[in-house]
Amino acid sequence: MNILTIALRNARKKWVRTSLLLLVFSLGVVSIVALSFVSRVVGEGLEKKLVSYGANILVSPKSEKLTVSYGGFALGDMLFDVAYLDEADTVARIDGIALRQNVSVIAPKLVVMDRVNGAAVAIVGVRFEQEKLLKGFWTVEQGDFPATPEGVLAGSAAAAKLGLKLGDTVPVSRTEGPTPGAKLVVRGILAPTGSEDDNVLLADLGQVQRVTGRPGKVNFVEVAALCSGCPIDDIVGQIAATLPGVEIKTLRGIVEQRMVSVHFVKRLILSVSLVILLTGCSMVGISMLSAVNERKKEIGILRSLGFSRRAVFSIFCAEAAVVGLLAGIVGYVAGYLVSFRILAVLEVEGGGALPFEPLHLAATALVLALLTSLASLFPAWKAAGIEPSEALVTL
Amino acid sequence: MLEASSITKSFRHDGLTAQALKGVSLTVAPGEFVSIVGRSGSGKSTFVSVLSTLLAPDSGQLLYNGQDLAAASEAEINALRHGDFAVIFQFHYLLPYLTALENTLLPFMRGLKPVSRAQKTRGLECLERVGLADKAMRLPGQLSGGEQQRVAIARALVKDARILFADEPTGSLDSATGSTVMELLGQIHKDGLSVVMVTHNEEYARLAQRVVRMEDGLVVQA
């Protein structure tokens, strides 16, 4: 038994009012928590989808191009020299930038031209584990992703053009070093993607580097950045700083679209949350204010028994804080459960991975207790100002 | 012990000023039982409210054990209300959501420090003294008017007050219950507590050692 007993007993005695207040405030918290969870899952899904569209930063060595035309005969753009990047160094440097957490994929590539079954084709050396993350839209129509360095994944158009089937060998004959060429085996054929990948053969980067005598070399590196929390310019700036002398291109359209989408969802949630919180706080304030007027005599008794203004102030704040604390707990748990239902109704995947975080629950309850206490400051101040004479004395 | 000199108090209502006390003086000695009687509007309730510090006078001097209460800080007044002074009203004014025992122990619930076991025992003793030990866990709504008034008296007793101010303590009770309450006040006085009681019941007033009669904001018989 102490001063909090007064607050708790009154809340229990006025259970209808307390329950209504709790219900309204809990509904507010449910909305905020559920919207927050849903927006998180939708945001993450959006990121994944957007990332699946491919890279948004291209890192390549600087090269000189010449547009050759002579005697009325145009040769088009010609590279003065083919330049390479060192794979390990480039990947390590990109991996080491401050905004690494916003970089989801680093996919180095080496492109070589060869002749297979009498037709010219580009063989692209890739790291398949990175490529799978980068090209979420890929579907292997026949076979599977190569599991060994000798495997080849053929683009749909390239396979048709070269007459390649699963298990066919692809000789790589064009080498620049002492290493002899190798025979690669078709392990999978991609479904049409509508991109350049349809026209190429994809092989393990290490293998392509080895057989073409370009160990550790790559032509370019594709980088996929998540930009919900960072400006793309910062990532580009950090890569440029760590890799001086390379050319960095951003596919701004996609990146900016990502940022706009994610920020829009976040702003929407923030606005709705603020409105709900303000409404809830107003209700607590109004309810406490009417309670002060109803309980003038009680306040008078307490003051006549020597309760200080501060003690009376504390009782009203504590009553509001109890509602906030309970609403925070009830609202968080209910919001967490409701978010699964919303995700199911919206047919959004990824809800199963939603973690229940006790620390967030505690933080929500504390923040709500603080907010309701703040909302009751004016009523509590009014209560503390009541003199016993005006409440009790019949003159 | 308590000395009021030339106390004045007026109230303004709708632009009109009513002079409730017109220079009233009274001295209450330790252990004395004083009754203040008078007709409605004579200023007796206003006077006892001033004496118990629930109402500040416009002018005059109020001394308690030599301390000028007009010049006392709010903390000192709170300490007096919590300690030496106890007030019971015509309407018992119990907190409806606390049990009889909790209402009795209310003076000890001013802070976060929990009520001690000794204080609880004291509360039960006080309830026993007013004949309500068996109803300690009942809420005020489950008690009769007389029982509620006795809980209010137990609440005054629990803190070992020196002066009990009673403003029409039997005003809302039937005569049998009123007599019980008066008997209780008599016992409390015998235990050494000073009692200042406002009443319009002449019979109850005569139970006091001294009867002070008020009329029109003035003491006409001390």
Boltz contact constraints between the chains, C-beta under 6 A:
constraints:
  - contact:
      token1: [A, 1]
      token2: [B, 109]
      max_distance: 6.0
  - contact:
      token1: [A, 1]
      token2: [B, 114]
      max_distance: 6.0
  - contact:
      token1: [A, 1]
      token2: [B, 115]
      max_distance: 6.0
  - contact:
      token1: [A, 2]
      token2: [B, 109]
      max_distance: 6.0
  - contact:
      token1: [A, 2]
      token2: [B, 112]
      max_distance: 6.0
  - contact:
      token1: [A, 2]
      token2: [B, 114]
      max_distance: 6.0
  - contact:
      token1: [A, 3]
      token2: [B, 109]
      max_distance: 6.0
  - contact:
      token1: [A, 3]
      token2: [B, 111]
      max_distance: 6.0
  - contact:
      token1: [A, 9]
      token2: [B, 97]
      max_distance: 6.0
  - contact:
      token1: [A, 9]
      token2: [B, 98]
      max_distance: 6.0
  - contact:
      token1: [A, 10]
      token2: [B, 97]
      max_distance: 6.0
  - contact:
      token1: [A, 13]
      token2: [B, 97]
      max_distance: 6.0
  - contact:
      token1: [A, 297]
      token2: [B, 93]
      max_distance: 6.0
  - contact:
      token1: [A, 298]
      token2: [B, 95]
      max_distance: 6.0
  - contact:
      token1: [A, 301]
      token2: [B, 93]
      max_distance: 6.0
  - contact:
      token1: [A, 304]
      token2: [B, 54]
      max_distance: 6.0
  - contact:
      token1: [A, 304]
      token2: [B, 81]
      max_distance: 6.0
  - contact:
      token1: [A, 304]
      token2: [B, 87]
      max_distance: 6.0
  - contact:
      token1: [A, 305]
      token2: [B, 106]
      max_distance: 6.0
  - contact:
      token1: [A, 305]
      token2: [B, 107]
      max_distance: 6.0
  - contact:
      token1: [A, 306]
      token2: [B, 78]
      max_distance: 6.0
  - contact:
      token1: [A, 306]
      token2: [B, 81]
      max_distance: 6.0
  - contact:
      token1: [A, 306]
      token2: [B, 82]
      max_distance: 6.0
  - contact:
      token1: [A, 307]
      token2: [B, 110]
      max_distance: 6.0
  - contact:
      token1: [A, 308]
      token2: [B, 78]
      max_distance: 6.0
  - contact:
      token1: [A, 311]
      token2: [B, 110]
      max_distance: 6.0
  - contact:
      token1: [A, 388]
      token2: [B, 54]
      max_distance: 6.0
  - contact:
      token1: [A, 389]
      token2: [B, 49]
      max_distance: 6.0
  - contact:
      token1: [A, 389]
      token2: [B, 54]
      max_distance: 6.0
  - contact:
      token1: [A, 389]
      token2: [B, 55]
      max_distance: 6.0
  - contact:
      token1: [A, 393]
      token2: [B, 49]
      max_distance: 6.0
  - contact:
      token1: [A, 393]
      token2: [B, 54]
      max_distance: 6.0
  - contact:
      token1: [A, 395]
      token2: [B, 46]
      max_distance: 6.0
